[in-house]
């Protein structure tokens, strides 16, 4: 995850306020993305990370 990725994601979610407001626990984009990225990096030597799932069809 580059240092610009979180900022781009935050800006994107700020443009999609309806999505953020529809979450079970509405939150602001920075808290939402940074919190998820910090949890994904837990146990690694990195400050932020992202997760993904491979789906075979």
C-alpha positions as CSV (number, residue, x, y, z in Angstrom):
1,X,0.0,0.0,0.0
2,X,1.6,3.2,-1.1
3,X,1.5,6.3,1.1
4,X,-1.0,7.9,-1.4
5,X,-3.4,5.0,-1.4
6,X,-5.2,5.8,1.9
7,X,-5.6,9.4,0.8
8,X,-7.1,8.4,-2.5
9,X,-9.4,5.9,-0.8
10,X,-10.6,8.5,1.7
11,X,-11.3,11.0,-1.1
12,X,-13.2,8.4,-3.0
13,X,-15.4,7.5,0.0
14,X,-16.0,11.2,0.8
15,X,-17.7,11.3,-2.6
16,X,-19.9,8.3,-1.7
17,X,-21.5,9.6,1.5
18,X,-24.6,7.5,0.9
19,X,-22.5,4.3,1.2
20,X,-20.8,5.5,4.4
21,X,-24.1,6.5,6.0
22,X,-25.6,3.1,5.2
23,X,-23.0,1.1,7.1
24,X,-24.2,-0.6,10.3
25,X,-22.1,1.8,12.2
26,X,-21.7,5.0,10.2
27,X,-18.3,6.5,10.4
28,X,-16.1,9.0,8.5
29,X,-13.9,7.7,5.6
30,X,-10.6,8.4,7.3
31,X,-11.5,6.4,10.4
32,X,-13.0,3.6,8.3
33,X,-10.1,3.1,5.9
34,X,-7.2,3.8,8.3
35,X,-8.7,1.5,10.9
36,X,-9.1,-1.3,8.5
37,X,-5.6,-0.8,7.1
38,X,-4.0,-0.8,10.6
39,X,-5.8,-4.0,11.5
40,X,-4.7,-5.6,8.2
41,X,-1.1,-4.7,9.1
42,X,-1.2,-6.1,12.6
43,X,1.5,-8.6,13.1
44,X,3.6,-7.3,10.2
45,X,6.4,-4.8,10.1
46,X,4.2,-2.4,8.2
47,X,2.0,0.5,9.4
48,X,-0.7,0.0,6.9
49,X,-1.8,-3.0,4.7
50,X,-4.7,-4.2,2.7
51,X,-6.3,-7.6,2.4
52,X,-8.0,-9.3,-0.5
53,X,-9.7,-12.5,-1.3
54,X,-9.1,-14.6,-4.4
55,X,-12.4,-16.0,-5.8
56,X,-12.2,-18.8,-8.3
57,X,-15.1,-19.1,-10.7
